[in-house]
Structure formats: structure tokens, C-alpha cells
Amino acid sequence: MDSARIAYLEMIQRTIDRMAGESAHMKQYCLVSIAAVLSAAAATKTDSLALAGLLFVAAFWFLDAQYLTQERWFRTLYDRARLDTEAPDFVMTPGSDIRDQHGLRHTLRGWSTAPLYSALGLLCLVVAV
């Protein structure tokens, strides 16, 4: 493998790593935010504060799914660049075919987002009741 292809693959891999890291941060921030909101709601017996936690859950769920969707785009771009026999073009924008293949709606319902955020949303509802 030539040095240009290795450099291109490393560029894509760094982007994948960033997207995966940001996805993990969204999960961490959501857990901390929900813990703070629900503890305040329980301490003050404020049902509306617990329900406001649902807004945090929805926002972090959406952001996390965005990062995971983009990570999937770049994984596909990486696979294509890895298998390509021509010289790399160093394009870092996944094409529309890749973006259509991995959509946000699928990621929102995926195994790495739906169980966590659904459980946190349910927890907000339980504390509110």
C-alpha cells in the first residue's frame, strides 16, 4: 500500500475516532444532566422539572444519533477507500449514496441509542409520577 493511501485512510480514521468519541461524550453528558435534573426534581418534589428532563433526553438522543450516523458514513468511506485500486482523491465528504445508506432515523432506533435514551426517558416519567 502506498503512502498516499495510508495517509488518506489515517485521515478518515481520525474522523471516525472523533465521531465515536463525541457519541460517547453525548451519553456521558446526558447521564450527568439527567442525574442532576432528577435529583433536583426529587429533592424539591417538582414534577415539571422531571418532565423537563425529557427535553434533555431528546436533545442528547438526537445529537448522539447524529454523531453515530456520521461515524457510519466515514466507516463506509474508509471501506471504499481501502478497497479502491486507484490513487486516493483525499475527498473527506461522504457521497449521497453513502448518506442515503445510513440514515438518522435508523440510528435513532439503533441498539446503541434507543435502549439507553428510552430508559432515561422512562426514568424521567417515573420520577415525575
NORTALIN-V216724 format. One record per residue. N is the residue number from 1. OMEGA is omega in whole degrees, 0 to 359 (none if undefined). BURIAL is # if it has 16 or more other ideal C-beta (glycine too) atoms within 10 Angstrom, else .. Layout:
N:OMEGA:BURIAL
N:OMEGA:BURIAL
//
This chain:
1:183:.
2:185:.
3:178:.
4:179:.
5:178:#
6:179:.
7:179:.
8:179:#
9:177:#
10:177:.
11:180:#
12:181:#
13:177:.
14:178:.
15:177:#
16:179:#
17:179:.
18:181:.
19:179:#
20:178:#
21:179:.
22:176:#
23:178:#
24:178:.
25:178:.
26:178:#
27:179:#
28:180:.
29:180:.
30:180:#
31:180:.
32:181:.
33:181:#
34:177:#
35:180:.
36:182:.
37:183:#
38:177:#
39:176:.
40:179:.
41:179:#
42:181:.
43:182:.
44:182:.
45:180:.
46:182:.
47:182:.
48:177:.
49:177:#
50:178:#
51:176:#
52:175:.
53:177:#
54:177:#
55:176:.
56:181:#
57:181:#
58:181:.
59:181:.
60:177:#
61:180:#
62:181:.
63:179:#
64:180:#
65:176:#
66:179:#
67:180:#
68:177:#
69:179:#
70:176:#
71:178:#
72:177:#
73:183:#
74:173:#
75:177:#
76:176:#
77:178:#
78:181:#
79:179:.
80:180:.
81:180:#
82:183:.
83:183:.
84:181:.
85:179:.
86:178:.
87:181:.
88:179:#
89:178:.
90:176:.
91:182:.
92:178:.
93:178:.
94:181:#
95:182:.
96:177:.
97:177:.
98:181:#
99:178:#
100:181:.
101:182:.
102:183:#
103:181:.
104:182:.
105:178:.
106:181:.
107:178:#
108:180:#
109:185:.
110:184:.
111:183:.
112:179:.
113:188:#
114:181:.
115:182:.
116:186:#
117:175:#
118:179:.
119:178:.
120:176:#
121:177:#
122:177:.
123:176:#
124:180:#
125:179:.
126:180:.
127:179:#
128:180:#
129:none:.
//
